[in-house]
Amino acid sequence: MRSFLKKLKYKVVSSAAEQIRRLRYPEKYKTLGFLCDYLGPDVKLNAKAQAARNAIVYQICTRDSWYVPKGSICYILHDKEAEAAMKKGCIALIAYRDLEGFPCIISDKPVEVYAKLCRYYRDLQKRVSITGVTGSIGKSTVKSMIGLVLKTQFNTAFTKLNVNTKTSVGFSVQHIPPRAEKMVQEVHEGEPDETQYISEMLHPDIFVITTIDNSHIEFFGSVERLTEEICSVTKYMVPDGKVIVNIDEFDRFDLLNGRKAVTTSIGNPDADFCAGNIQVCEDGLTFDVMVKQTGEQYNVMLHNIYAHHNAACALYAFAAGYCNGVTPQNIVKGLGEYKTEGVRQNIIKTADGVTVYADCFNAVARSMKAAIDACDSIPVSGKRIAVLGDVEEVGALSESMHQDIVGFVDASRFDILMTSGSKLRRAIETIPVRDSLSLVCLDSLEDLSMKIRETTRPGDLVLFKSSHSGSLDKCIVSVWPELEDDLVTDRETSFNAWKTKSLFY
């Protein structure tokens, strides 16, 4: 009974909130017929959709979304999803063919229809300047850093969560807070053609392209093809948009669709923003930023962060803040407020005096090395223990990449390497390591957790690094249950956020 009343109350409150939004922002609530006319003559309505032309549309969504409200137009990926979507109260389906018995907006490219409808809602808030962030490595960190920088001067919306696919970006552009002046949006590069559809939804003013590496490469076949995919985000930028890239590793300016490039570098004074004098101290990472335009230099401090690559991440954020009109002093202030959390570079002290470095949301060889190097820089009174899981979605590079990872640990200050996964086990069998590096290869998380309990002592540092599918965050919580709140996963948090529409900071 209590559960029923709770659900009833949620429905009543949600309905009331929707009505209030409709009164405040009538331009958002258009009829199905209006939106189909907006799409143009390339789409067709079947008879059932024609009969529903006067129905009010509340939202555009996809069937694989966690949040499919009544009164929505739903883009379905497969025919079998049609009935489930309609049961949730959808007005019409976006489909590639006429589905008998269902109201359909028919198009040869339904994903383009979905993107264009989401773009309609984004364009209702043209006054909001959007900064997008994409790339293989570091985009979540850079997104958060930019958000904190912009918040020092502007009402800024940015997601705390890993909200970056066409489904979730489509949701976020329809729910930009009405008072927002700036928005920062991370963009996924994991599937062919997805980034350009997301770019169309965002119509961004500024785009940051972080490091392009082997992450998700099995879907593209080569880094060159992945680079082309990532750079396609510039296709739908505003004409005078700016693209921020690191000239230490990016040279495909021909792929930027004529947009102005703003450059960063570690050590190259020819860049628009150059970082130097990078030092790791007890409190974290410090470095200087030289602004080429003015010749002025500013010192940045990242607290409780020890990986050198974060200087490059902060430099992207410095450039993005500057291009958005934030003063250098406020940029430095915003970067100083950045802190790691969840399962991304999160350094936590356990109740029994062990330092845990949790960085197990995503991984490629380069990010593995960065985490290992960071742990080498952290002062430790006990042992250094690396707990590593397999790297996924790297295709034919898998064997050589896992061998490289073992080599990184062998060349580091770690005392023990524990692995979970068959790929790292095979790499260990083929790569000789120093005698002082103890090796432990286990097949189950339960055995791994037990071994960690037996091995760790106060003063030790334990690195957990793997692809998200390795579930090493569960291993951490199994060993140290008190850390569960510190390691709430993006997936769990975002599920609740989607239900309550509280996506933004």
C-alpha positions as CSV (number, residue, x, y, z in Angstrom):
1,M,0.0,0.0,0.0
2,R,2.8,2.4,0.9
3,S,4.5,1.6,-2.4
4,F,1.3,2.3,-4.3
5,L,0.8,5.6,-2.6
6,K,4.4,6.6,-3.3
7,K,4.0,5.9,-7.0
8,L,0.6,7.7,-7.0
9,K,2.2,10.8,-5.4
10,Y,5.1,10.7,-7.9
11,K,2.6,10.6,-10.8
12,V,0.6,13.5,-9.4
13,V,3.6,15.7,-8.7
14,S,5.1,14.9,-12.1
15,S,1.9,15.7,-13.8
16,A,1.5,19.0,-11.9
17,A,5.2,19.9,-12.7
18,E,4.6,19.2,-16.4
19,Q,1.5,21.5,-16.5
20,I,3.5,24.3,-14.8
21,R,6.3,23.9,-17.4
22,R,3.7,24.0,-20.2
23,L,2.3,27.3,-18.9
24,R,5.7,28.9,-18.4
25,Y,7.2,27.7,-21.7
26,P,4.4,27.2,-24.2
27,E,6.8,27.4,-27.1
28,K,8.1,23.9,-26.1
29,Y,4.7,22.2,-26.3
30,K,3.9,21.9,-30.0
31,T,1.5,19.5,-31.8
32,L,2.6,16.5,-33.6
33,G,1.5,18.2,-36.8
34,F,3.6,21.3,-36.2
35,L,6.8,19.2,-35.5
36,C,6.2,17.1,-38.6
37,D,5.8,20.2,-40.7
38,Y,9.1,21.4,-39.2
39,L,10.8,18.2,-40.3
40,G,9.9,19.0,-44.0
41,P,8.7,16.9,-46.9
42,D,11.2,14.1,-46.5
43,V,9.2,12.4,-43.8
44,K,5.8,10.9,-44.1
45,L,3.0,10.2,-41.6
46,N,1.0,7.1,-41.8
47,A,-2.8,7.2,-41.3
48,K,-2.7,6.7,-37.5
49,A,-0.1,9.5,-37.1
50,Q,-2.2,11.8,-39.4
51,A,-5.2,11.3,-37.0
52,A,-3.0,12.3,-34.1
53,R,-1.7,15.6,-35.6
54,N,-3.4,17.7,-33.0
55,A,-1.9,15.8,-30.0
56,I,0.5,17.9,-27.8
57,V,4.1,16.6,-27.8
58,Y,5.9,16.8,-24.4
59,Q,9.3,15.3,-25.3
60,I,11.4,13.5,-27.9
61,C,12.9,10.2,-26.7
62,T,14.2,6.8,-27.7
63,R,13.0,3.4,-26.7
64,D,16.3,2.5,-25.0
65,S,16.0,5.6,-22.8
66,W,15.3,5.1,-19.1
67,Y,12.8,7.9,-19.2
68,V,9.9,7.5,-21.8
69,P,7.1,9.8,-20.7
70,K,3.6,9.9,-21.9
71,G,3.0,12.3,-24.8
72,S,6.4,11.8,-26.4
73,I,7.6,11.0,-29.9
74,C,9.8,7.9,-29.6
75,Y,12.6,6.9,-31.9
76,I,12.6,3.1,-31.9
77,L,15.7,1.1,-33.0
78,H,13.8,-2.2,-33.8
79,D,10.3,-3.1,-34.8
80,K,9.8,-5.2,-31.7
81,E,10.1,-2.1,-29.5
82,A,7.0,-0.4,-31.0
83,E,4.4,-2.0,-28.7
84,A,6.4,-1.4,-25.5
85,A,6.9,2.3,-26.4
86,M,3.2,2.8,-27.1
87,K,2.2,1.2,-23.9
88,K,4.2,3.9,-22.1
89,G,2.0,6.5,-23.7
90,C,3.9,7.6,-26.8
91,I,2.0,9.7,-29.4
92,A,4.0,8.5,-32.4
93,L,7.0,6.4,-33.3
94,I,9.9,7.4,-35.5
95,A,10.5,4.4,-37.7
96,Y,12.2,3.5,-41.0
97,R,8.9,1.9,-42.3
98,D,5.2,1.9,-41.7
99,L,4.4,-0.3,-38.7
100,E,0.8,-1.5,-39.1
101,G,-1.3,-0.6,-36.1
102,F,1.0,2.1,-34.8
103,P,1.2,5.9,-35.5
104,C,4.5,6.4,-37.4
105,I,6.7,9.2,-38.6
106,I,8.4,7.3,-41.5
107,S,11.9,8.1,-42.7
108,D,14.8,6.2,-44.4
109,K,17.1,7.6,-41.7
110,P,15.0,7.8,-38.5
111,V,18.0,8.8,-36.4
112,E,18.3,12.0,-38.5
113,V,14.7,12.7,-37.7
114,Y,15.3,12.2,-34.0
115,A,18.4,14.5,-34.1
116,K,16.5,17.2,-36.0
117,L,13.6,17.2,-33.5
118,C,16.0,17.5,-30.6
119,R,17.7,20.3,-32.4
120,Y,14.3,22.2,-32.5
121,Y,14.2,22.2,-28.7
122,R,17.9,23.3,-28.5
123,D,17.2,26.2,-30.8
124,L,14.5,27.5,-28.5
125,Q,17.4,28.5,-26.2
126,K,19.7,30.1,-28.7
127,R,20.9,32.5,-26.0
128,V,22.6,29.5,-24.3
129,S,26.2,29.0,-25.5
130,I,27.2,25.4,-25.6
131,T,30.7,24.0,-25.3
132,G,31.0,20.4,-26.4
133,V,33.8,17.9,-25.3
134,T,34.7,14.8,-27.2
135,G,37.7,12.5,-27.7
136,S,38.9,9.1,-26.6
137,I,40.5,9.9,-23.3
138,G,39.8,12.6,-20.7
139,K,36.5,14.0,-22.0
140,S,34.6,13.5,-18.7
141,T,37.4,15.2,-16.7
142,V,37.7,18.1,-19.2
143,K,33.9,18.5,-19.2
144,S,33.7,18.8,-15.4
145,M,36.7,21.2,-15.3
146,I,35.1,23.5,-17.9
147,G,31.8,23.4,-16.0
148,L,33.5,24.6,-12.8
149,V,35.4,27.3,-14.7
150,L,32.3,28.7,-16.4
151,K,30.3,28.6,-13.1
152,T,32.6,31.2,-11.7
153,Q,31.0,33.8,-14.0
154,F,27.9,32.4,-15.6
155,N,24.8,30.4,-14.8
156,T,26.1,27.1,-16.2
157,A,24.6,23.7,-16.8
158,F,26.8,20.6,-17.0
159,T,26.2,17.0,-16.2
160,K,27.8,15.3,-13.3
161,L,27.0,12.1,-15.0
162,N,28.3,10.1,-17.9
163,V,25.6,11.5,-20.2
164,N,27.0,11.5,-23.7
165,T,25.1,9.3,-26.1
166,K,22.6,10.5,-28.7
167,T,19.8,9.2,-26.3
168,S,21.0,11.1,-23.3
169,V,22.2,14.3,-25.1
170,G,18.8,14.4,-26.8
171,F,17.3,14.4,-23.4
172,S,19.6,17.0,-21.9
173,V,19.1,19.6,-24.8
174,Q,15.4,19.4,-24.1
175,H,15.9,20.1,-20.4
176,I,18.4,22.9,-20.4
177,P,17.6,25.0,-17.2
178,P,15.8,28.2,-18.3
179,R,18.3,30.4,-16.4
180,A,21.3,28.9,-18.0
181,E,23.7,31.1,-20.0
182,K,26.3,28.4,-20.7
183,M,26.1,24.6,-21.1
184,V,28.9,22.0,-21.2
185,Q,28.1,18.7,-22.9
186,E,30.2,15.6,-23.2
187,V,29.9,13.7,-26.6
188,H,30.3,10.0,-27.1
189,E,32.5,8.7,-29.9
190,G,31.7,5.0,-29.5
191,E,29.6,4.4,-32.6
192,P,30.0,5.4,-36.3
193,D,28.1,8.6,-37.3
194,E,26.9,9.2,-33.7
195,T,29.0,12.3,-33.0
196,Q,27.7,14.2,-36.0
197,Y,24.1,13.5,-34.9
198,I,24.8,14.7,-31.4
199,S,26.5,17.8,-32.9
200,E,23.4,18.6,-34.8
201,M,21.3,18.4,-31.6
202,L,23.8,20.7,-29.7
203,H,24.6,23.3,-32.4
204,P,27.7,24.1,-30.3
205,D,29.7,27.3,-30.2
206,I,32.9,25.8,-28.9
207,F,34.2,22.2,-29.2
208,V,37.1,20.6,-27.3
209,I,38.7,17.6,-28.9
210,T,40.8,15.7,-26.3
211,T,43.3,12.9,-26.9
212,I,42.3,10.6,-29.8
213,D,43.5,7.1,-29.0
214,N,42.5,3.4,-29.3
215,S,39.3,3.5,-27.2
216,H,36.4,1.9,-29.0
217,I,38.6,1.4,-32.0
218,E,37.1,-2.0,-32.8
219,F,34.0,-0.1,-34.2
220,F,36.2,2.0,-36.6
221,G,39.1,-0.2,-37.6
222,S,41.8,2.5,-37.4
223,V,42.7,5.6,-35.5
224,E,42.4,7.5,-38.8
225,R,38.8,6.5,-39.2
226,L,38.1,7.3,-35.5
227,T,39.7,10.7,-35.9
228,E,37.4,11.4,-38.9
229,E,34.4,10.4,-36.7
230,I,35.4,12.6,-33.8
231,C,36.1,15.6,-36.0
232,S,32.6,15.3,-37.6
233,V,31.3,17.1,-34.4
234,T,32.4,20.3,-36.1
235,K,29.9,19.8,-39.0
236,Y,27.0,21.4,-37.1
237,M,28.8,24.1,-35.1
238,V,28.0,27.7,-35.4
239,P,29.8,29.2,-38.5
240,D,32.3,31.2,-36.3
241,G,32.7,28.3,-33.8
242,K,36.1,27.5,-32.2
243,V,37.7,24.1,-31.9
244,I,40.2,23.6,-29.1
245,V,42.9,21.0,-29.9
246,N,46.3,20.0,-28.5
247,I,49.0,20.6,-31.2
248,D,51.3,18.1,-29.4
249,E,49.2,15.3,-30.9
250,F,46.6,16.7,-33.2
251,D,47.3,17.7,-36.9
252,R,44.1,17.0,-38.8
253,F,43.0,20.6,-39.2
254,D,41.6,19.7,-42.6
255,L,38.8,17.8,-40.8
256,L,37.5,20.8,-38.8
257,N,35.1,22.0,-41.5
258,G,36.6,25.5,-41.6
259,R,36.2,26.2,-37.9
260,K,38.8,28.3,-36.2
261,A,41.4,26.2,-34.2
262,V,42.5,27.3,-30.8
263,T,45.6,25.4,-29.8
264,T,47.1,24.1,-26.5
265,S,50.4,22.5,-25.8
266,I,52.6,21.2,-23.0
267,G,55.8,23.1,-23.6
268,N,55.3,24.6,-27.1
269,P,55.1,28.4,-26.9
270,D,53.6,28.6,-30.4
271,A,50.3,27.3,-29.0
272,D,47.6,29.8,-28.0
273,F,47.8,28.3,-24.4
274,C,51.0,26.7,-23.3
275,A,51.6,24.8,-20.0
276,G,55.0,24.5,-18.4
277,N,56.8,24.0,-15.1
278,I,54.6,21.0,-14.2
279,Q,55.3,19.7,-10.8
280,V,53.9,17.1,-8.5
281,C,53.8,18.2,-4.8
282,E,52.3,16.7,-1.7
283,D,49.0,18.6,-2.3
284,G,48.7,17.7,-6.0
285,L,49.7,19.0,-9.4
286,T,50.8,22.5,-10.1
287,F,51.8,24.2,-13.4
288,D,52.0,27.5,-15.2
289,V,49.8,28.6,-18.2
290,M,51.1,31.1,-20.8
291,V,48.5,32.9,-22.8
292,K,50.0,33.8,-26.2
293,Q,47.5,36.6,-27.0
294,T,48.5,38.7,-23.9
295,G,51.9,37.2,-23.0
296,E,50.7,36.8,-19.4
297,Q,51.3,33.7,-17.2
298,Y,49.1,32.2,-14.6
299,N,49.7,29.4,-12.0
300,V,47.2,26.6,-11.7
301,M,46.9,24.2,-8.8
302,L,44.9,20.9,-9.0
303,H,44.4,19.6,-5.5
304,N,44.8,15.9,-4.7
305,I,45.6,15.1,-8.3
306,Y,48.9,13.5,-9.3
307,A,48.7,12.3,-12.9
308,H,50.6,14.6,-15.3
309,H,48.0,14.2,-18.0
310,N,45.6,16.2,-15.9
311,A,47.7,19.3,-16.8
312,A,46.7,18.8,-20.4
313,C,43.0,18.4,-19.3
314,A,43.1,21.6,-17.3
315,L,44.7,23.4,-20.2
316,Y,41.8,22.5,-22.4
317,A,39.5,23.9,-19.7
318,F,41.6,27.0,-19.4
319,A,41.3,27.6,-23.2
320,A,37.5,26.9,-23.1
321,G,37.0,29.3,-20.3
322,Y,39.0,32.0,-22.0
323,C,37.1,31.5,-25.3
324,N,33.8,31.8,-23.3
325,G,34.9,35.1,-21.7
326,V,35.9,34.0,-18.3
327,T,38.8,36.0,-16.7
328,P,42.1,34.1,-16.2
329,Q,41.7,34.7,-12.4
330,N,38.3,33.0,-12.4
331,I,39.6,30.2,-14.6
332,V,42.3,29.5,-12.0
333,K,39.7,29.6,-9.3
334,G,37.4,27.2,-11.0
335,L,40.2,24.7,-11.8
336,G,41.2,24.8,-8.1
337,E,37.8,23.6,-7.2
338,Y,38.0,20.5,-9.3
339,K,38.1,17.2,-7.5
340,T,37.9,13.6,-8.6
341,E,35.0,11.4,-7.6
342,G,33.3,8.1,-8.3
343,V,35.5,5.6,-10.2
344,R,37.6,8.2,-12.1
345,Q,41.0,9.0,-10.6
346,N,39.4,9.0,-7.2
347,I,41.9,8.9,-4.3
348,I,40.3,7.7,-1.1
349,K,41.7,6.7,2.3
350,T,40.1,3.6,3.9
351,A,39.3,3.2,7.5
352,D,42.3,0.8,7.9
353,G,44.8,3.3,6.5
354,V,45.1,2.1,2.9
355,T,45.1,4.6,0.0
356,V,42.8,3.5,-2.8
357,Y,43.2,5.0,-6.3
358,A,40.0,4.1,-8.1
359,D,40.1,4.7,-11.8
360,C,38.1,1.9,-13.3
361,F,35.5,3.4,-15.6
362,N,37.5,3.2,-18.9
363,A,40.9,2.2,-20.0
364,V,43.4,2.0,-22.9
365,A,47.1,1.5,-22.7
366,R,47.8,5.2,-22.5
367,S,45.4,5.8,-19.6
368,M,46.8,2.7,-17.8
369,K,50.3,4.2,-18.0
370,A,49.0,7.6,-16.7
371,A,47.4,6.0,-13.7
372,I,50.6,3.9,-13.0
373,D,52.8,7.0,-13.3
374,A,50.5,8.9,-11.0
375,C,50.8,6.3,-8.3
376,D,54.5,6.4,-8.7
377,S,54.3,10.1,-7.7
378,I,52.2,9.6,-4.6
379,P,54.1,9.3,-1.3
380,V,53.6,5.8,0.2
381,S,54.9,4.3,3.4
382,G,53.9,0.8,2.5
383,K,53.6,-1.3,-0.7
384,R,52.3,-0.2,-4.1
385,I,49.8,-2.8,-5.4
386,A,48.3,-2.6,-9.0
387,V,45.0,-4.3,-9.4
388,L,44.3,-4.3,-13.2
389,G,41.5,-5.7,-15.4
390,D,41.4,-6.4,-19.1
391,V,41.0,-3.6,-21.6
392,E,38.0,-4.1,-23.9
393,E,36.9,-2.8,-27.4
394,V,40.4,-2.5,-28.9
395,G,40.1,-5.2,-31.5
396,A,43.3,-6.5,-33.1
397,L,45.4,-4.3,-30.8
398,S,44.4,-6.3,-27.7
399,E,47.4,-8.7,-27.4
400,S,50.1,-6.0,-27.9
401,M,48.2,-3.5,-25.7
402,H,48.0,-5.9,-22.7
403,Q,51.7,-6.8,-23.1
404,D,52.5,-3.1,-23.0
405,I,50.5,-2.7,-19.8
406,V,52.4,-5.4,-18.1
407,G,55.6,-3.7,-19.2
408,F,54.4,-0.4,-17.7
409,V,53.9,-2.0,-14.3
410,D,57.3,-3.7,-14.6
411,A,59.0,-0.4,-15.2
412,S,57.2,1.3,-12.3
413,R,57.6,1.4,-8.5
414,F,54.8,-1.1,-7.9
415,D,55.6,-4.1,-5.7
416,I,52.7,-6.3,-6.6
417,L,50.6,-6.8,-9.8
418,M,47.2,-8.5,-9.4
419,T,45.1,-9.1,-12.5
420,S,41.6,-10.1,-13.3
421,G,40.9,-11.3,-16.9
422,S,42.3,-13.7,-19.4
423,K,44.0,-11.1,-21.6
424,L,46.3,-9.8,-18.9
425,R,47.0,-13.4,-17.8
426,R,48.2,-14.3,-21.3
427,A,50.3,-11.1,-21.4
428,I,52.0,-12.0,-18.1
429,E,52.8,-15.5,-19.5
430,T,54.7,-13.9,-22.4
431,I,56.4,-10.9,-20.8
432,P,59.4,-11.4,-18.4
433,V,59.3,-9.1,-15.4
434,R,61.7,-8.1,-12.7
435,D,62.1,-10.5,-9.7
436,S,60.9,-7.9,-7.2
437,L,57.5,-7.6,-8.9
438,S,55.1,-10.2,-7.4
439,L,52.4,-11.5,-9.8
440,V,48.9,-12.7,-8.9
441,C,46.5,-13.7,-11.6
442,L,42.9,-14.6,-10.6
443,D,39.8,-15.4,-12.5
444,S,37.0,-14.3,-10.2
445,L,36.3,-11.0,-8.4
446,E,35.6,-13.0,-5.2
447,D,39.1,-14.6,-5.3
448,L,40.7,-11.2,-6.1
449,S,38.9,-9.5,-3.2
450,M,40.0,-12.2,-0.8
451,K,43.7,-11.8,-2.0
452,I,43.5,-8.0,-1.6
453,R,42.3,-8.4,2.0
454,E,45.1,-10.8,2.8
455,T,47.8,-8.7,1.2
456,T,47.0,-5.0,2.1
457,R,48.3,-3.3,5.2
458,P,48.0,0.3,6.6
459,G,50.2,2.6,4.5
460,D,49.8,0.6,1.3
461,L,48.5,2.2,-2.0
462,V,46.2,0.1,-4.2
463,L,45.5,1.1,-7.8
464,F,42.3,-0.3,-9.4
465,K,42.3,0.3,-13.2
466,S,40.3,-1.4,-15.9
467,S,37.5,-1.0,-18.4
468,H,34.1,-0.5,-16.8
469,S,33.1,-4.1,-17.7
470,G,35.8,-5.4,-15.4
471,S,33.6,-4.3,-12.4
472,L,36.7,-3.5,-10.2
473,D,34.5,-1.0,-8.4
474,K,32.6,-3.9,-7.0
475,C,35.8,-5.5,-5.9
476,I,36.7,-2.3,-4.0
477,V,33.4,-2.2,-2.2
478,S,33.7,-5.9,-1.4
479,V,37.0,-5.3,0.4
480,W,36.1,-1.9,1.9
481,P,32.3,-1.6,2.2
482,E,32.6,1.9,3.8
483,L,33.7,3.2,0.3
484,E,30.5,2.4,-1.4
485,D,29.1,6.0,-1.2
486,D,32.3,7.3,-2.6
487,L,32.1,5.0,-5.6
488,V,28.5,5.4,-6.7
489,T,28.6,4.5,-10.4
490,D,27.5,6.9,-13.2
491,R,25.0,4.3,-14.4
492,E,23.2,4.0,-11.0
493,T,23.2,7.8,-10.4
494,S,22.0,8.6,-13.9
495,F,19.1,6.2,-13.6
496,N,17.7,8.2,-10.7
497,A,18.6,11.5,-12.4
498,W,16.7,10.6,-15.6
499,K,13.6,9.8,-13.5
500,T,13.7,13.1,-11.7
501,K,15.0,15.2,-14.6
502,S,17.8,16.5,-12.3
503,L,20.6,16.0,-14.8
504,F,22.5,19.2,-14.2
505,Y,24.6,20.8,-11.5
